[in-house]
């Protein structure tokens, strides 16, 4: 019985269905419970949160990743699945501490001051949630001081900064500088991204990682997370 | 169900109504003064018998000046069917063409002498031997029956090819004038289930190819109902001459009431006036002369208004299919054919350059887009043709298929209506209330519905241009896919009844 509901969660992650109203990939799924309803159902039936996350949510995302690699899935499919996992994590988050499960980590994301572009940052946020991270999205046009304050209060393991303009990408360096001045730099890994940003630029401002796109951003965060653990 | 083609809702037209009328009027004048020179006696007799003024021309060759009165042309235009059906071995590949409906079908052709092989030899950098690149090399050679089989095979699997005109002239040692027609018809029909149109090398072979088609279609009546073959005849040589042998062929095809494209191919600057007004009035007169003769032979014969106008190259005086004017003439002809309500056989996509590459892509894509936009029904759009219609490259045909996917998608009618707007409004109201403010989740329902155009299929990775190599791989994949050959029993009957077929074309007897 417990295996059934976990398999259903996994299947609905693959289908990218958050609720019973979502269509998913296959025909005739509307009306059947989606990931959020199934997670509630699993919790009510006493399924351990660890199994929900590892076998259901992560298991589903692994399959989605394979389908994307094979060219069967496109980015909208990936994002739908990632959103479904993100919605499930919202439900599970309050219970994580009491169940003794360590989260994969928290990441604060923001588009820097004077830059209103946030599509890339939003997509990265969705993918990170789908990968099991807790994402605190500060929004766009965010003052460096607000970002530093958020790092101080939320104590995230990661900070993601985004900029789309050559005129605003320098603000990323300002944020890193202020983190150092505030004594917070050592406690957070800074990842930068955005159209004008490059690996070289990331290194030049002292960032810890650079993501050329959403998928690379997640991969960089995962790699840095491994470094932190080891 | 016939093939869909693509309906061009608002065809691109260059001519005003007055200009169309003027071309028509001047064409009528041309048909009476100077009229046409006919080298074909039977055409003269037929036209004379219906009121055309005829006078012998003094000289070595027997020829006559024929002046065709306007009423004869108008009657012929009344008699010519306004809807033409071109059948196919697979009935799902049938083409239905209405003269007043700009529904475009993409067709291959025409016959070239040279087949272009492609290979990808590796080249090593002299300064850094670890660096190696593969560069496409094209090697021309004379076309063979085997090449024609391969071409028909691949075109069977190219989604955008709606009908097949043989792309390569078969020049094997064992091919003669007597057996060329039966072998080119069989090689094409046996490897392709789409409609097949061809010219005829020898009139003596007409009965044989028609009989072959009857055997495949299931009998004489079945061929009438499902004309799996049709003919193309350039009976009028520009300027304004009925050719002796092709006109014979045309008359015989009309007697059998098989569909036929009445094609004329004047070259602006040499065989037609260099300016648009002149070539348009002349080609229109030439096509109308052919249609008139055909309808006098057999009223109701299904005909296509066939236009292959080109401009001359100023450096060689050869055909310049890549010139911009060539596309303009073809667009004008599509409009003239629609004016008469007769389906149009049009031309696009032939390029001047000899090998696939940037010039080839630019020239062919330009004319393919603009001519397709004008809404000709039977767009003989030169899949794979290069070097002004003298070279065929199968790799280029595969590349062209991708072009036509884009063009076909582009020509789709806009879908803007109340339900679409209501759905869009609903999405907007929902999305602006979300933190991400992205419409991405609404992509999925349409992602696999065919409503979104695809990525260019031969896109390379990173900084490398892999177009030719990827297209070559696809070409090999298509060749590896089986085709539905004519069944064993019918094949046996064909080989029994039709003389001159090469035994190696019988797929059931190979190796035995």
Interface residues (C-beta under 8 A of the other chain):
Chain A: X16 X23 X25 X74 X75 X76 X77 X79 X80 X83 X118 X119 X122 X123 X125 X126 X137
Chain B: X435 X436 X437 X438 X440 X441 X443 X444 X445 X447
